[in-house]
Amino acid sequence: MDHALINHYFPHLSPLQQQQFAALGPCYQSWNARINVISRKDIDRLYLHHVLHSLAIARFTSFPDGTSVLDVGTGGGFPGIPLAIMFPQVHFFLCDSIAKKIRVVNEVVTALGLKNVSAAQIRVEEIMQPFDYVICRAVAPLRELLDWVWGKTTKGVICLKGGDLKEEVAACNPIVGEIEEISVSQWFKEPFFEGKMVIFIKKRY
């Protein structure tokens, strides 16, 4: 698990950010041995498959300081934790319905000293407060996702998705209008990212 991949694509990280990204691998390796939140075949590719993939959102947009972001179905903390390292002045709320996953999230957040992350075992339907953005990674088909979160964001939804998305996007277009689709492989050159997309569904006012 080599965090040099992150430094390669993000060469202007602060020393603290570099330390936090370097600590992610050992921290997840340790917790995943106790509570399996990342597949065994993926844990050795953590930085490529999970950390760098999450940071595609940081390539797509730079959240202004003070922004609030809801990470829906965060699992072990992706994309929220890597983005929280990248944007220390942005507040991230990570939610998942599975208690063991949120336990790992909270342990990783504490180990890294992240002050801009909170997490809870809660279904997204039960969250009442609004956020500037909702982010997620392959949680559900887009139309189903929007049914859950559209009323909880003031600016829009940013998803990491892969595969043929024509039908998913078409199902949403009549409701929300134009949807932006951006290929991750324009930023990251590894074969893993071929076919991976950032989907931005902008809130209309």
C-alpha positions in Angstrom: 0.0 0.0 0.0 1.9 3.0 -1.2 0.8 6.5 -0.4 3.3 7.9 -2.9 0.5 7.6 -5.4 -1.3 10.4 -3.6 1.7 12.6 -3.5 2.3 12.0 -7.2 -1.2 13.4 -8.1 -1.4 16.0 -5.3 2.2 17.3 -4.9 1.2 20.4 -2.9 -0.1 18.7 0.2 1.0 20.1 3.6 3.3 18.0 5.8 0.3 17.3 8.0 -1.8 16.1 5.0 1.1 13.9 3.9 1.3 12.4 7.3 -2.4 11.7 7.5 -2.5 10.1 4.0 0.5 7.9 5.0 -1.3 6.8 8.2 -4.4 5.8 6.3 -2.9 2.5 5.0 -1.7 1.1 8.3 -4.8 2.3 10.1 -7.2 0.5 7.8 -5.0 -2.5 7.6 -5.2 -2.8 11.4 -8.9 -2.3 11.7 -9.8 -4.3 8.7 -8.2 -7.4 10.3 -10.7 -7.0 13.1 -13.8 -5.6 11.4 -14.0 -6.3 7.7 -15.1 -3.1 5.9 -12.9 -3.4 2.9 -12.7 -6.6 0.8 -9.6 -8.7 1.4 -8.5 -8.4 -2.2 -8.8 -4.6 -2.1 -7.0 -3.8 1.2 -3.6 -4.1 -0.5 -4.8 -1.6 -3.2 -6.3 0.8 -0.7 -4.6 3.9 -2.1 -5.5 3.1 -5.7 -9.0 1.7 -5.3 -10.3 3.8 -2.4 -8.2 6.8 -1.5 -7.3 8.1 -5.0 -10.7 7.2 -6.3 -12.3 9.3 -3.6 -10.0 12.2 -4.5 -11.4 12.3 -8.0 -14.0 14.6 -6.3 -11.2 16.9 -5.3 -10.1 17.1 -8.9 -13.6 17.9 -10.0 -14.2 20.7 -7.5 -12.5 22.5 -4.6 -14.9 22.9 -1.7 -14.8 26.5 -0.3 -13.9 26.7 3.4 -17.0 26.4 5.6 -18.8 24.1 3.2 -20.9 21.3 4.7 -20.8 17.9 3.0 -22.9 14.8 3.7 -21.3 11.4 2.7 -24.1 8.9 2.2 -23.4 5.2 2.7 -19.8 6.0 3.6 -18.9 2.3 4.3 -15.4 2.4 5.8 -15.2 6.2 5.2 -15.0 6.7 1.4 -15.1 9.2 -0.2 -15.5 11.3 3.0 -12.2 10.6 4.9 -9.8 11.3 2.1 -11.7 14.4 1.2 -11.7 15.6 4.8 -7.9 15.3 4.8 -7.8 17.3 1.5 -10.2 20.0 2.7 -9.5 20.6 6.4 -11.7 23.6 6.6 -14.8 21.8 5.3 -17.1 19.9 7.6 -18.0 16.3 6.6 -20.8 14.3 8.1 -20.4 10.6 7.3 -23.4 8.3 7.6 -24.1 4.6 7.2 -26.8 2.2 8.4 -24.2 -0.4 9.5 -22.8 0.1 13.0 -19.5 -1.7 12.5 -18.6 0.5 9.6 -19.2 3.7 11.5 -17.1 2.3 14.4 -14.2 1.9 12.0 -14.8 5.4 10.6 -14.7 6.9 14.1 -11.6 5.1 15.0 -9.8 6.2 11.8 -11.0 9.8 12.3 -9.6 9.8 15.9 -6.3 8.1 14.9 -5.7 10.7 12.2 -6.8 13.6 14.4 -9.4 14.9 11.9 -11.4 17.7 13.6 -13.7 18.3 10.6 -15.5 14.9 10.5 -18.4 13.6 12.4 -20.1 10.2 11.7 -23.3 8.4 12.8 -25.1 5.1 12.3 -28.2 6.5 10.7 -30.3 6.0 7.6 -30.1 9.0 5.2 -33.9 9.2 5.3 -33.7 10.1 9.0 -31.3 13.0 8.5 -33.2 16.3 8.8 -30.6 19.1 8.4 -29.5 20.4 5.0 -26.0 20.3 3.6 -24.3 22.2 0.8 -23.4 19.0 -1.0 -24.2 15.3 -0.9 -21.4 12.9 -2.0 -21.4 9.2 -2.4 -19.7 6.3 -4.1 -21.9 3.8 -6.0 -24.5 3.6 -3.2 -27.6 3.2 -5.4 -29.0 3.9 -8.9 -29.1 7.7 -9.4 -32.9 8.0 -9.4 -33.2 6.1 -6.1 -30.3 8.1 -4.6 -32.0 11.4 -5.5 -35.2 10.2 -3.9 -33.3 9.9 -0.7 -31.1 13.0 -0.7 -32.4 15.7 -3.1 -34.1 17.5 -0.2 -31.0 17.5 1.9 -28.7 19.4 -0.4 -28.7 23.1 -1.3 -26.1 22.9 -4.1 -26.1 19.4 -5.6 -25.0 15.8 -5.5 -21.6 14.5 -6.5 -21.3 10.7 -7.1 -18.5 8.3 -8.1 -20.0 5.8 -10.5 -18.8 3.3 -13.1 -20.2 1.3 -16.0 -22.8 2.2 -18.5 -24.8 5.0 -16.9 -27.1 6.0 -19.8 -30.3 4.6 -18.4 -29.5 5.9 -14.9 -28.9 9.4 -16.1 -31.9 9.3 -18.4 -34.1 8.4 -15.5 -33.0 11.5 -13.6 -32.9 14.1 -16.4 -36.6 14.9 -16.5 -36.5 15.7 -12.8 -33.3 17.6 -12.5 -32.3 18.8 -15.9 -28.8 18.6 -17.2 -26.4 16.2 -15.4 -22.6 16.6 -15.8 -20.6 13.5 -16.4 -16.8 13.6 -16.1 -14.3 10.8 -16.8 -11.9 10.1 -13.9 -9.3 8.8 -16.3 -8.6 12.3 -17.6 -7.0 13.0 -14.2 -5.7 9.6 -13.1 -4.0 7.4 -15.7 -4.1 4.0 -14.0 -6.2 1.4 -15.9 -8.4 1.0 -12.8 -10.0 4.3 -13.6 -11.1 3.5 -17.1 -14.9 3.8 -17.2 -15.1 5.5 -13.8 -17.0 8.7 -13.7 -17.8 11.7 -11.5 -21.5 12.5 -11.8 -22.6 16.0 -10.8 -26.3 16.7 -10.4 -26.7 20.4 -9.7 -29.5 21.8 -7.6 -31.7 24.2 -9.6 -32.9 27.3 -7.8 
